[in-house]
Amino acid sequence: MDRIKRFPVLNQIASQFLTLQSAIAHTDMPLETGPTCFMPFSQLFDKGYPAVKEERYINYVKEKMVQLELRKGDAVFFNPATFHQPGVNVTDGERTANLLQVSSAFGRSMESCDRLAMTKAVWPVMKEWHKEIQSGSKNRTQDKLDALIAATATDYGYPKIIDLVKVSLLLFCKESMLTIQRGEAETMAVIVKEALANGTSDEEVYKALDDYQVCHQP
């Protein structure tokens, strides 16, 4: 909490506009299963995130919170600054929901996926789809391949360690003869698309992806 207090309250208030939180119910959630509790309009409270840990606010919120009964397939969307907490499940059953965070392009998500491992695992499928598209197959389209690449290989080239990127990029271009445009923020997606277009070997692609990861550690 001391770390949060280092950020100006104005920044804390503004950050809520960069993310939309939601939950999709995968099971029925009557009140006795303990669906999420919310404090209506608490996102308008101007004391910032540290307030959620202050006892005076905790006690007040406990008395005012409400719960929303959900059925399987229902979705609830809410401002992340809204005071919320899980309810208590007093039944023998389980409640299951898929929690989502829809992040603005100007913010960073709280969690991340291992894009390197995902891209390497799906690379053989990308190659196969590319071959099918080139052969004129109607089962695959470029739009579908682009969607597969977007779902695995990151297309955001930051953060990056500038000095390492210059060295790695030069080596990658020399070894694999890829036609990467200079000056563009290189990404995993760019590497994959260029590799598909040029028939680059698996070994070269995996090495390029590994080099990219080293150069783009936070």
Disulfide bonds with the S-S distance in Angstrom:
none
